[in-house]
């Protein structure tokens, strides 16, 4: 088709209508706007099926307004069906192309030009608008409707293979002859009519193209468009569409900014994007802009937002924009990134067709790990340049800005209720200014305020329903839907919404004052108002999607709701309105009014089997005693009559925490609102930090047990923010509170209580929950008070069963591997990190069906092999050709061979460089690296294990099985048994010394690093940048002035004892040579110490590996 032939094309737009009196003027106005802009001839054919609401009369007025050449009226007497409506419209169509669409505003006319352009480009027979390809979407549908629509499309795709993504859509462009043939061949009616049209088209080999569209569902009454769009058509809100974004996240498209409501997710830029980011908003009609409102993300916050405008049509990236100014946004640190800032800024009156928002780099915070920026919503307020003179129902006052046009209202109030409120706003203005019906206006004002609060509550119900769907808790979602419907109906009936809107004309009772008592129904409204307000103060649980886990629960992710609506805090400000920080006011009200809680059933047998009830039951020997202090305190506390939100079972579980911390704080942990739990955790954190045993009336052990009971409950919470805060507090508890305060018995009890729950969480499929649990367990294991008890390694190093879940097994093995790297391999049989225990663990992991588990088991066995190769080989099948056919064992034995070969080369090189055969330094380095050396762990961890006969790599000759070698000074003798080596390490080894602060034995060469990073008193030391020594912080200023503080020569270190520069590879010569360190107190003891010759070389001249294999 040539360009010349396009001029002859004419498009007939069929609009079947039934009860569309409210929507018809808007859809006609939009069609005329977009078709006039496109420039092709067109006609609109309205087929009304006898609508009883006066749709035909409105259509006649519109025909007079726009002309009979553009609008054709072809009414019918009664409703005869959609298919017959199309047949009826085609008979009167004069265009060679037919466009069918719904008149209820679910199909936006802005998509007509793209459909025409696609048809012209490829000469398609049919172009259909689709919701289910990239760029399309559905707004306003609940999960059930989406499931039905998607399911119908999916089943039809499988059975009929039509090749079109959206079969049930009714927004399409047809060639006229194609549509006539399809309608004549179709036999279906109702829902499947549109599906059969596409299937028949494929049978007739018609070509079909697709254009992505946004489908907006019906919100209230007969309208399928949001309440804001209706008001924008008749009043001062400026309608827009986002046509360009520099970048966008996959799950947060810029199209989200086109819709306002409690459940919108907003736009987010792409991860690691460049700055500045730009958004271009195209207005639907020229307008005078007077105000712009921006609702920022809670932590993806740009530092600055610039505003640019232009009057050019079809603005794009290359269009020149005029600069208006900029908005600065708070970093939100003061609210802990839980609130969203709402900026409302007055602009100089500016005529524009498009806006450009330029967002600069984000404020830095720990939550914004990908350096993104985001906006939840944008609102533009102003005056349309051309007012509709025929609209008498909603007079426009340029000096008046309705609070219901504010973004704070749109983002928190249910859409259906918002539309009713705006209708009442129009009625109120008309009643007060034009008709002087002041009683009616007063009733509308009261009803609007009640509806606003009810709308906020319905918005919360909708959020809770969506969150329940995301968690696949469909029973709860169903209950929330029923609860919302019941509450909505109750409010509407009590306020008599239909009568207040006067749908059927003015009502006399609306002019009667309620003070005279002539209208009993208003008392019901007042009762509803009180109920709504009271229940709104009680506030149902709010939902928060934490930063590191957006969208983890479902492909769409649960919606985010900030703590409190800005409407609760203060009225709309003419300049700038900020959202409240944390909802503190509402939480304070909660303390006084209590919270709604479902009555708990009798505990019965479940209480007797409860772990908490068993843990805190009275000891039988003290059951009848009144002399026990703790028992008496708990009994006295339980007898105090106070107003509590806890039931009897919860009070019994929390008897000890209530005694220690009080009822008010414990109630927060048992609250159903996650914000109360977070507040309780913060209070508990402060209590633990300021604990003073001399002032507190409770002992540290008692406080610790009470705190652990509360932390264990918080750790099981499903809300990630509560779980994360509880895990953080657990780390603080063991690292700061329990150290040197709580007895080892109580610490063991605390670890035993928390560890099973943390291990369960470590196997969670959600990465952030898994990572938090692993980090918490390892942090606990590093605390000195927990490390001494060896509880965590013993739990983790138990053999893995083949039936163990993959994630649990993988988490345990990875934590054991980290413990080996951090703490080394120990010879203490109670430690859980002995060579034998780790070999059993690694061997059991090799038999697990999951490959990832087997890989970690291999790494553990390699670490153990460096210390005790013979023991590891005993745990595995014999090293022969049959075993090496197995890929798993072949890789493992190859790694063992590589380690053996490396040891052989190190021994050969050492023998060539020394005249007297001695134990080699390379072997020393190998062992110390594997065990992290005494500077990082106790020497007991390096000494050999008698039960497994672990030999030093240098002592591998069968002729000297009784000799053992010190791996530091390389002295050896038959007297070096396990106990003898320990005595040698602690008293005489010249390479070691004892830290005077923590009494730990460390290598002299690592004493400085020990004082800076490992010693218990490391906070008292600082590192000198000049001489690299560990200096006491109090005397650092004097040290810096000392002449001895000089920068060491490269390759040398300063001895911490005599401060002489020592070659990094000559520490042994410095400490044990001819002129040993004069300040080493152990040199006097070791003057008579001799070293026995190494016998690693056998008579044949071959080098024997630690495994007994010859090379």
Secondary structure, DSSP 8 states (H G I E B T S, - for coil): --HHHHTT-EEEEEEEESS-TTTHHHHHHHHHHHHHHHT-EEEEEEEEB--TTSHHHHHHHHHHHH-TTTEEE--BSS---HHHHHHHHHHH--SSEEEE--SSSSS-GGGHHHHHHHHHHHT-SEEEEESSSTT-EEES--HHHHHHHHHHHHHHHHHH--S-S-SS---EEEEHHHHHHHHHH----GGGHHHHHHHHHHHTT--EEEEE-EEE---BTTB-S-HHHHHHHHSSB--EEEEEES--BTTB-GGGGG--STT---EE--TT--SSEEEEEEEEEEEEEEEEEEEE-SS--BSEEEEEEE--TT--TTS--EEEEEEE----GGGTT-S--EEEEEEEEEEEEEEEEEE--B---SS-TT---EEEEEEEEEEESS--TT--SS---TT---GGGSHHHHTTS-HHHHHHHHHHHHHHHIIIIIS--HHHHHHHHHHHHHHHHHHHHHHHHHHHHHHHHHTT-HHHHHHHHHHHHHHHHHHHHHHTHHHHHTTTS--GGGGS-GGGT--THHHHHHHHHHHHHHHHHH--------GGGTT-SSSS------SS-GGGT----SS-----SS-HHHHHHHHHH----------THHHHT-HHHHHTS--GGGTT-S--HHHHHHHHHHHS----SS-HHHHHHTHHHHHHH-HHHHHHHT-SSHHHHHHHHHHHHHHHHT--TTT-SS-HHHHHHHHHHHHHHHHT-SSHHHHHHHHHHHHHIIIIISTTTS-HHHHHHHHHHHHHHHHHHHT-SSHHHHHHHHHHHHHHHHSHHHHTTTHHHHHHTS---TTS-HHHHHHHHHHHHHHHHHH-----TTSS-SHHHHHHHHHHHHTSS-HHHHHHHHHHHHHHHTT-HHHHHHHS--SSHHHHTSHHHHHHHHHHHHHHHHHHHHHHHHHHH-SS----HHHHHHHHHHHT-TTTS-GGGTS--TTTT---TT---GGGTT-EE-TTT--EETT--HHHHHHIIIII-TTEEE-TTT--EEEGGGHHHHHHHTSTTGGGEEE-TTT--EEEGGGHHHHHHSTT-----TTEEE-TTT--EEETT-HHHHHHSTT--TT-TTTTTTTT--------B-TTS-BB-TTS-B-
